[in-house]
Amino acid sequence: MDETTTETAARLRRSITRLNRKLRYSALGGVSPAQASMLAVINSRKNPSLGELALAEQIQPPSVTRLVRTMEEAGLIASSADPEDRRCTRVRLTALGRKELATIRQRKTEFLEKKLLSLTTKDQLKAHELAAFLEALLEDE
């Protein structure tokens, strides 16, 4: 089967999107997909502001405010005024938020591990090579 680069790129995009969706929904416990994503973003940044979260999540500031309020009420995050600019609110994960994020990541890994274990040794090797390939694609980001 001869396939153009564009067709291959489209197949990769569809497959990665579908896999991401399956991973997201296999891992959620008591949080929504938006909350799980927000936990990961907060974890990857040091005390981000609400504006930084809006940019990272590509959502409007009022949506971030509502999401942060809900997550704070659930004990997943804590917010405080920026010591240098009291108008700016910064957020951080609580112990419960860190635990929830670790659980989500563990569930995603377990989901993939179960799938990998069902493969032949040859296909497991292909998966290993694919992981290296995808990591290489992301190196410049």
C-alpha positions in Angstrom: 0.0 0.0 0.0 1.5 3.3 -1.1 0.5 6.1 1.2 1.4 9.7 1.0 3.0 11.6 3.9 -0.2 13.5 4.3 -2.2 10.3 4.6 0.2 8.9 7.1 0.1 12.1 9.1 -3.7 12.0 9.1 -3.7 8.4 10.3 -1.2 9.2 13.1 -3.3 12.2 14.1 -6.5 10.1 14.3 -4.9 7.3 16.1 -3.1 9.5 18.7 -6.3 11.5 19.3 -8.3 8.3 19.8 -5.7 6.8 22.1 -5.5 10.0 24.1 -9.3 9.9 24.5 -9.2 6.3 25.7 -6.4 7.0 28.1 -8.2 10.1 29.5 -11.4 8.2 30.2 -9.7 5.0 31.5 -7.9 7.0 34.2 -10.5 9.3 35.6 -11.7 8.7 39.1 -13.5 11.5 40.9 -12.3 14.3 38.6 -13.5 15.5 35.2 -11.2 15.5 32.2 -10.8 19.3 32.5 -9.8 18.9 36.2 -7.3 16.2 35.3 -5.8 18.3 32.6 -5.6 21.3 35.0 -3.9 19.2 37.7 -1.2 18.2 35.1 -0.7 21.8 34.0 -0.4 23.1 37.6 2.0 20.3 38.4 4.3 21.2 35.5 4.5 24.9 36.4 5.5 26.5 39.7 2.6 28.4 41.2 0.9 29.4 37.9 -1.4 32.4 37.8 -5.0 32.0 36.6 -4.0 33.8 33.4 -1.1 31.4 32.8 -3.6 28.5 33.3 -6.0 30.0 30.8 -3.2 30.2 28.2 -1.9 26.7 28.9 -5.4 25.2 28.7 -6.6 27.4 25.9 -9.8 28.4 27.7 -11.2 31.7 28.7 -10.3 33.2 32.1 -13.9 33.0 33.6 -13.8 29.2 32.8 -10.4 28.9 34.6 -11.9 30.8 37.6 -14.9 28.4 37.9 -12.7 25.3 37.4 -10.2 26.5 40.1 -13.0 27.3 42.5 -14.5 23.8 42.1 -11.1 22.1 42.4 -10.3 24.2 45.5 -13.6 23.2 47.1 -12.6 19.6 46.4 -9.3 20.1 48.1 -7.2 19.4 45.0 -5.6 22.8 44.8 -5.0 25.8 46.9 -4.9 29.4 45.7 -3.4 32.5 47.1 -2.6 36.1 46.1 0.7 36.7 44.5 2.9 38.4 47.1 4.2 40.9 44.6 0.9 41.6 42.9 -2.1 41.1 45.1 -4.4 41.3 42.1 -2.9 38.1 40.7 -4.1 34.7 42.0 -1.6 31.8 42.0 -2.5 28.1 42.5 -0.6 25.0 43.6 -1.5 21.4 44.1 -2.4 20.1 47.6 -1.3 16.7 48.8 -4.7 15.4 47.7 -4.2 17.0 44.2 -0.7 15.4 43.9 -2.2 12.0 45.0 -5.0 12.3 42.4 -2.6 13.2 39.6 -0.4 10.3 40.5 -3.4 7.9 40.5 -4.5 9.2 37.1 -1.0 8.7 35.6 -0.8 5.2 37.2 -4.2 4.2 35.7 -3.1 5.4 32.2 0.1 3.4 32.5 -1.8 0.3 33.6 -4.2 0.7 30.7 -1.4 0.8 28.2 0.6 -2.0 30.0 -2.5 -4.3 29.8 -2.8 -3.6 26.0 1.0 -4.2 25.5 0.9 -7.5 27.4 -1.8 -8.7 25.0 0.6 -8.2 22.1 3.0 -10.7 20.6 6.7 -10.1 21.4 7.2 -8.8 17.8 4.4 -6.3 18.3 5.7 -5.3 21.7 9.0 -4.5 20.0 7.2 -2.4 17.4 5.5 -0.5 20.3 8.9 0.1 21.9 10.2 1.5 18.6 7.0 3.6 18.2 7.5 5.1 21.6 11.0 6.1 20.7 9.8 7.6 17.4 7.1 9.6 19.1 9.6 10.9 21.7 11.9 11.9 18.9 9.0 13.8 17.2 8.5 15.8 20.4 12.2 16.6 21.1 12.1 20.0 19.6 9.2 21.2 21.7 
